């Protein structure tokens, strides 16, 4: 299908982009377009004005230090070669070559697909989402940024400017999908530190466990400071299946997703 008619403006500065997005209720930013354009073609959404922000250098940066800072226009393929191993794992499981070449980190977070890879990764990283808008700049913890399926803390005229987090000592991302690198049926992201066979500062996020990516805090409590022995992993898997409240849809039942979350967690812990 063809999308509805819309106006298109390529912003030449961040200030211009924010003014355009604030000027109309039916405006939306366009970066890689890998989520927005298909929705427009399906007529699932309709906007009167698309503001192309893909050329804004202010949103394109990658700084690796004690704290990692990534701009919203960082493309998926760039993170396939990141110095942070956990980011490489996640990026390599996203879509196909075209999607990874054009799609952006900020676009993925703002889109907030309940089965999107980067939202789960940001939760497991304990990341902060940087937001810029007419009222200035602000930061929101990733866990508070995602409000529900396709719903975020972004307000009218605001953009995701970037993210900040610490690269974990250890991390693993395990994803199940119907086809290679398709949207997840279920996935688990785990980060933490392993010292003398015990796991510390563990963070676990799951896709397919709710209507949005969620932290599995009861599972984290089981694992924190515990030895990664088979009986502890078994307890964590059972805790994950109890804590998960998966949706059912045409791709998978809630029962099947609950099973997959347990399998994904077991494999992720094994990789630690």
C-alpha positions, 0 to 999 in steps of 0.5 A: 500500500501507499502511505497517506499524503504528508509534508516532508522537511529535512531539518538542517539543525536540531533547533529547526527540528524541534520547532517543526515538531512542536508546531503541529500535533500531526508531526513526527520525526524520521530518522532511519524510517525502518519502523515508521515507513512500514506503519505508514504504508499499512496506514496503521499511523498517519502524520501530516508532517515528517521531519527528517532528522537523519542529517543532524550531527548533534545526534550522531556520536559514540563515546566510550569511557567509564560511561558509554554515551551514544547519540540517537542517530547511532545506527545498528550496524555501527554497534555490531563493532562496538568496543562493548561486547554486550552491544555487539550481541544485541546489534547482530540480532536485529533484522537484516542488513538493510535494517541494521544499515538504516535503523537507529538506536534512538528510533528503536527506543522512541518506537518502543515496540514491545518486542524490540531489542534495544528497549530490553538491552537498555533495561538490562544496562540500567541505562538513561535515555536523554531527551531534548525538546522545547522545554530543554533537556532531561533524562529518564531512566530506561525503566521509566521511559517505556510506558507500554506498547508503543508508548514512552515518556516522550512528550509533544515535540520531544526527541530521544537525543541519546543514551548513557550507561556503563558497559557491563563486565559480562552480558548475554542476550538470547532471543527466540524468533520465528525467523532468523533475526525477526522480532522476538517471540521472547528474549532475555538480556542479562548483565552483571559481574562474575567473581569467584563463580558468583554473580553480582549487580545482576540486571535481567530484562525480558521481552515477551513477558509483558506488554513492554520490556520489563525487568525481572526483579524477583529473578535478580533477587534469586541470583544476586551474590549467588553461585551460578550452580545448576540448582540456583539457575533452576530456581531462577528459571522457575522464578522467571516463569512465575514472574512473567505475564506474557501476552498471547497473539497470532505468533505465540501463546502466553504459555509458550512464551513463558516456556521460552523465557525460561529457556532463554534465561538458562542459556543467558546465564550459561554464557555468563 
